[in-house]
Structures are given as C-alpha cells and as structure tokens.
Amino acid sequence: MYAAIVEAFAAAADAARLVLRCGSVRFTVPLMDLTDYPELPRFPAPIGEVNTLGFAAAVGQVAPAAGRDETVPVLTAVRLEISGRGLILAATDRYRLAVRAIPWQPTVDDPWALAHVPAKVLAEVARTPTSASRIVIGLDLADPAGARLGLAAAGRQTIVRLIDGTFPNYRKLLPETAAYTVTAQTAALAAAVRRVAVVATRTAPLRFTFTRDQVVAEAGDGSGAQASETIPVEYSGPELSVLFNPSYLLDGLGAVEDDEATIGFVAADPAEATARPAVLTGKDSGGVRGPGGGPVDEGAFRYLLMPIRTGSAA
C-alpha cells in the first residue's frame, strides 16, 4: 500500500501540468499560476497558552448558543474576553445565552482584549484531535487587513479574522439571585425531554409544570399526538408552568458537567415565570450569581434560557 502511495506521488511536473502515475493508472492535472494563491497571514503575536481539554470543553458548552443569522454577524461569534484573571467565553442568539470562564497562562504583561471569534471556526478547532496538552493563543488587533486571532497546537495553526460589531452586555442579563430553584438529575431530565419531544412539531415548545418534588413535561396540542412524562426533582416552591424550546434546553443540559442540574427562576410571581429568563447551571456552581465577580468570573457555566410566551416561537 505504501509503495503504491510513494509511486503515485513520484510525479513528473512541468510548468503547465502535473502527471501522477500509479501502476497502470495515469492522471494529468493542469496547474494554476502560483501567484494566484493568496498570501497566507502570519501567526499573530502569542499572548498566552490554555489547557487544550479545558478550552475544548468550554467552547463545546458555549458555541451552540451562538446565532446562525448571518445578517447579524456579531451574534454568530463567541465573545472572548481576555484578561489576567482568565478567559471568559460568551455566546447568544437572543433566545439563550451561554457563558463560561476558564483559567489560562498569559505570556504578556497585563493582558486585556476583546475578540469576537466566529463560533463555527472555534468549534471546529475545539473538535480537531490533537496530542498537544496546551494551545497557544495569538492575537493581533492592529492588523490593517483586519484583526486576527491565532490558535496553534502540535504544529497546526488556525488563523481567523475577527468579527466587528457590538456584542450585547450579557452581564446585565444574568440575574444575581433566583426566587425559585429546581434541581434534577441532568441525564434523566435530558432523556425525558428527548422522549416527549418526539411527538412535538419542529418549532413547537414543550410545557413544563413544576410542582413539589416533580416536573411534568408535555408535548402536543390535543389535535394530534401527545406525550407527557413526570420527572422527580427537588423543588418546594409554588406551581410554575413554562414553555421551553426543547432543542435549546437540551443544548444547555448537554453542556452541564455535573450529574445534577439546577434551573433558577428569577420571577418571584409564578405568573411572571413565562416573561423572565431561567438560568441553568450545574448544582455545584454556587447559585445564580453573575455581575460583580460572581461565579461567571470564577469558572462556572451559566446558560440563560428565555421561556416562550404562548403564541410566540423561538
């Protein structure tokens, strides 16, 4: 096999064509002018390193919340906040928000920068297998051709142009406290959502009714297939009934690294639960805090999800 490969690439080339031979097979491929190939950008100046597995996990948690609407480019990006305290990754598509902070090792004095990195590119880099334990981060915000971020590991480099635009002030969206909290087994709740969602149409939400020590997940409108499932939870507040996009909820549950997930409802009035965001975290994340140096700056994962109002679609 290897001999065939060597023979295949033992090719003859002239100024106009490339000839490949392998046994009785022969290919002739026209060549393009070398000057037509764009000049590759240089890797930006390194500013620090980050643990490969930790970075990949954080990107995997945050990137699904980025928008897909190319008419608002900045919402298709992951916001990367770089400081001496750590890296904060945030993404939102207006209907949900994901935030995660991770440590890193800066190699420059007093690092501080903001970068809006295309979420698709960042997710692809995070999924690419590598034997390197650390990723080198390079950044050039002054390049006349456009600000660029570089990621390098094990001889592989990725250089991406950053996205311009004003990212929403997500810190104002994250509540500091929750009026009511629900704690459930992460895997059990996710499995129930998947089962019940089978009978829901593509854009239909699921109804979740929270009562003491249980939640009932329901799908269907009475004119077609219906499904419901009761899941045990830790909850002692008043009855709450909210609608969630099942796909968005599953993205959040899939990003929780703890065995138990906590959903915090901000509204003290149960009737307002459908109008105020819910915050999904791991049980060990320390509550629903954010602005002012709360767990958002300490590494906890936060996933803010807007309930769907009756008659609206996410």
VOTIVEX-46183 format. One line per 10 residues: number of its first residue (from 0); for each residue x, y, z of C-alpha. Coordinates in steps of 0.05 Angstrom, whole numbers, always signed. Layout:
NUM) X Y Z | ...;
# end
This chain:
0) +0 +0 +0 | +54 +49 +20 | +94 +32 -43 | +34 +50 -85 | +27 +116 -49 | +100 +132 -59 | +95 +114 -132 | +32 +156 -141 | +66 +217 -114 | +131 +206 -151;
10) +102 +252 -203 | +130 +289 -262 | +113 +363 -266 | +126 +417 -317 | +103 +489 -319 | +33 +473 -343 | +13 +405 -315 | +23 +352 -261 | +27 +278 -280 | +10 +224 -229;
20) +23 +151 -243 | +5 +90 -201 | +12 +23 -237 | -29 +26 -300 | -66 +89 -277 | -44 +157 -302 | -72 +225 -285 | -55 +292 -317 | -76 +353 -277 | -70 +425 -302;
30) -32 +471 -255 | -54 +540 -233 | -10 +601 -231 | +26 +602 -164 | +19 +677 -159 | -57 +669 -158 | -54 +636 -89 | -66 +687 -34 | -10 +703 +13 | -23 +669 +80;
40) -25 +715 +141 | +28 +709 +194 | +10 +678 +260 | -7 +735 +308 | +40 +750 +366 | +29 +698 +421 | -3 +725 +484 | -11 +661 +525 | -30 +588 +530 | -91 +550 +551;
50) -104 +477 +570 | -127 +440 +508 | -181 +398 +541 | -207 +455 +584 | -211 +502 +524 | -246 +449 +481 | -297 +436 +536 | -312 +510 +545 | -322 +521 +471 | -367 +460 +467;
60) -410 +490 +523 | -415 +560 +494 | -413 +555 +418 | -482 +521 +410 | -515 +585 +436 | -485 +628 +381 | -533 +654 +328 | -539 +627 +257 | -567 +691 +226 | -511 +719 +182;
70) -547 +786 +177 | -524 +799 +249 | -451 +775 +244 | -431 +792 +316 | -483 +743 +343 | -452 +686 +303 | -389 +696 +343 | -363 +673 +411 | -342 +733 +451 | -273 +720 +481;
80) -254 +765 +539 | -180 +762 +554 | -152 +786 +620 | -101 +768 +672 | -157 +734 +713 | -174 +685 +658 | -213 +675 +593 | -288 +686 +590 | -327 +657 +532 | -398 +680 +517;
90) -448 +669 +461 | -521 +687 +449 | -573 +684 +394 | -622 +728 +432 | -662 +668 +457 | -608 +638 +501 | -541 +658 +529 | -482 +614 +549 | -423 +638 +590 | -362 +601 +615;
100) -296 +624 +646 | -232 +584 +646 | -160 +596 +670 | -101 +607 +624 | -28 +626 +627 | -14 +694 +596 | +56 +707 +569 | +50 +782 +564 | +43 +834 +619 | -27 +859 +637;
110) -65 +823 +582 | -133 +852 +565 | -171 +846 +500 | -239 +830 +470 | -246 +786 +409 | -308 +763 +371 | -288 +696 +341 | -332 +661 +290 | -366 +605 +330 | -362 +555 +273;
120) -287 +562 +267 | -276 +559 +342 | -320 +497 +348 | -282 +463 +291 | -215 +477 +324 | -241 +450 +391 | -264 +386 +357 | -199 +374 +319 | -159 +318 +353 | -90 +337 +378;
130) -37 +307 +422 | -17 +375 +449 | -34 +390 +521 | -35 +465 +510 | -59 +513 +456 | -20 +576 +441 | -64 +637 +432 | -41 +694 +387 | -76 +760 +377 | -66 +819 +330;
140) -118 +874 +337 | -78 +926 +296 | -70 +888 +230 | -92 +936 +174 | -123 +876 +138 | -167 +861 +198 | -159 +838 +270 | -139 +765 +275 | -137 +710 +327 | -89 +651 +322;
150) -92 +583 +355 | -33 +535 +350 | -23 +465 +376 | +22 +407 +355 | +47 +441 +292 | -23 +460 +268 | -42 +533 +263 | -111 +565 +254 | -115 +639 +239 | -183 +671 +236;
160) -207 +742 +222 | -247 +771 +279 | -318 +797 +271 | -334 +870 +282 | -396 +893 +319 | -425 +908 +387 | -438 +847 +429 | -497 +851 +478 | -479 +869 +550 | -493 +799 +575;
170) -473 +813 +647 | -536 +855 +655 | -577 +796 +632 | -551 +747 +684 | -591 +752 +749 | -555 +753 +815 | -608 +712 +852 | -665 +664 +837 | -733 +666 +870 | -742 +590 +860;
180) -694 +535 +842 | -705 +465 +814 | -652 +411 +819 | -657 +349 +775 | -613 +292 +752 | -583 +320 +688 | -585 +256 +647 | -655 +237 +670 | -684 +305 +653 | -650 +306 +585;
190) -674 +236 +568 | -746 +255 +587 | -743 +317 +543 | -719 +276 +484 | -775 +225 +493 | -831 +275 +500 | -805 +319 +443 | -814 +261 +394 | -887 +280 +383 | -875 +355 +380;
200) -871 +391 +314 | -804 +421 +295 | -819 +491 +323 | -866 +472 +379 | -844 +483 +451 | -854 +435 +509 | -893 +453 +571 | -860 +442 +638 | -903 +445 +700 | -864 +447 +765;
210) -898 +425 +830 | -870 +399 +895 | -814 +348 +881 | -834 +336 +808 | -839 +366 +739 | -886 +343 +684 | -861 +352 +613 | -915 +354 +560 | -919 +359 +484 | -979 +361 +437;
220) -1038 +407 +428 | -1096 +358 +432 | -1108 +354 +357 | -1053 +304 +345 | -1002 +261 +382 | -990 +277 +454 | -938 +257 +505 | -922 +271 +578 | -872 +247 +629 | -863 +261 +703;
230) -792 +270 +728 | -773 +273 +802 | -738 +337 +822 | -720 +377 +884 | -769 +435 +887 | -813 +464 +942 | -840 +528 +911 | -908 +545 +882 | -933 +514 +817 | -897 +541 +757;
240) -916 +528 +685 | -868 +549 +629 | -855 +534 +556 | -784 +518 +532 | -755 +504 +464 | -734 +431 +473 | -672 +437 +429 | -647 +497 +467 | -660 +463 +534 | -623 +401 +511;
250) -563 +443 +489 | -560 +471 +559 | -568 +405 +594 | -515 +374 +549 | -466 +428 +570 | -476 +417 +645 | -416 +377 +670 | -448 +359 +737 | -493 +298 +750 | -546 +346 +775;
260) -571 +409 +741 | -604 +469 +774 | -655 +514 +740 | -664 +581 +773 | -728 +621 +761 | -719 +696 +772 | -792 +717 +777 | -820 +716 +847 | -890 +718 +819 | -906 +650 +787;
270) -949 +685 +736 | -887 +722 +710 | -845 +659 +701 | -860 +659 +626 | -835 +730 +618 | -769 +725 +656 | -708 +684 +639 | -688 +619 +673 | -616 +603 +688 | -589 +533 +680;
280) -526 +513 +718 | -493 +454 +750 | -514 +440 +821 | -444 +455 +847 | -439 +523 +811 | -458 +562 +873 | -525 +592 +857 | -549 +642 +806 | -500 +699 +811 | -462 +735 +757;
290) -447 +810 +756 | -398 +838 +805 | -348 +780 +806 | -395 +721 +817 | -383 +651 +791 | -384 +676 +719 | -314 +702 +734 | -295 +640 +773 | -306 +588 +720 | -378 +567 +729;
300) -421 +552 +668 | -484 +594 +660 | -539 +581 +609 | -594 +632 +607 | -657 +610 +571 | -718 +652 +555 | -785 +617 +563 | -832 +620 +504 | -895 +660 +512 | -959 +629 +487;
310) -968 +645 +414 | -894 +661 +402 | -839 +619 +371 | -765 +615 +386;
# end
